[in-house]
């Protein structure tokens, strides 16, 4: 149904259950989202496995017995898309979290989208 929501739910559940890694089916948007989360320091690493049926193996990051990702929320969904202009991209927890925006230049954090002055679909928020 919604591959991004499935990815976010898998990450949220694994983080709360203190699972060190998860394996999810691969898609280009999931790979872009995990790459962005890794660059922002929310994930430890990820890699793509397999040739025909590809999977995405994601290693989560922890501080002791607590996950780095304390909250993750899907904003735009298939039933209700949420588009936003560059100046209207929300700050997450006063700048402590990130908003992920799908722009014409690809997936970006809300901060980068504001800096490049591009809007798009507000996919999800992480803190």
N, C-alpha and C positions, 0 to 999 in steps of 0.2 A: 504494500500500500504506500507507505511513506518511508523510503530508505534512510533519510536523514534522521527522522524520529526514532527509527530502530537503532541506528548507530548511537544516538545520544542516550537512549534508554539502556543500551548495553554498557556504555561507559559509566553511566550513573550507578547502575546496579553493581558492576564490578568494583567500582570505587567504594561503595558502601559495604560490600562484602569482603573487602581487602584482597581481591583477586589481583595477582601481579600482571596478568595479561589476558587479552580476549582475542578471539578470532571471529571476524564478521565477513560476509560476502563483499567482494570488491565492486566498486563503481568509481568513476572519475571524480564525482562530486564528494564522495566519502574520502577518497585519497586526498583531495584538495583540503577538505576540512581538517583531517588529521594532520596534514602537513602544517597547516596554520596553527593548530593547537600545540604542535611540537615546537614550532618557532617561538610561540609565546610562552613556553615553559610549562604548559599544563600536562603534557605527555612526555614520557621518557624516550620512546622511540617507536617506529612502526616500519613494517616492510610488506611488500606484496609477494605472495607465494602462489605457485602454480602457473600452469601455462594455459590450459583450456578453461578450467574452472578456477578462477583466481580468488584468493582470499586476502584479507588485510589482517595482519597480526599486529596488535597494538599493545605496547607495554606501558602501563600506567605509572605515574610518579606518586610517591608517598613521602610524608614527613612523619616518621615513627609509625603509629597506628592510625594515622589520619590521612586521607587522600588529599592531594593538592587541589583537586576539583571539589569544592564544597557544594556547588549548585550549578545546574545546567538546565536551560529552559528553551524549548522550541517556541519561536514567536510566530513566524509565518508557516502556515500549513496548507495542504492542498485545498481544504474547504474555505479558507479565508487567507488570502495572500496579503502580506503587509509590506507595502512599498514605502520608501522614505527618501526625502531629498537629503543632500549632503549636510545641510545646516540643521536638519531635524533628527540626525542619528543620535540615539540616546547614549548617555554615559551610564555605565553599569557600576553600581556601588561607588559613585563619585570618581570613577576612573580606575578603581581597583580591579574590575573585571573587564571583559571584552565583549563587544557585540560583533557578530560575523555577518557581513553584508555581501550578497552576490551582486557584483557590478559588471558592466560591460568588459572590464579588464580582468575579470575573474574574482575569486573570493578574496576579500580583504577584511581586516579588522575595521571597526568603526573609526578608530583614530586615523588609520591610513586613508580611508575613504573621505573623511573630512579634509585631510591634508591635500588630497588630490582633487577635491571638490567634485566627487562623483557620488551619486545616490544609487539606490537599487533595492533589492528585496532583502529585508532584515530577516535572516534565517534563524539564528539562535543567539542566546546570551550565555556566557560562562563566567563564573566567579569562584 
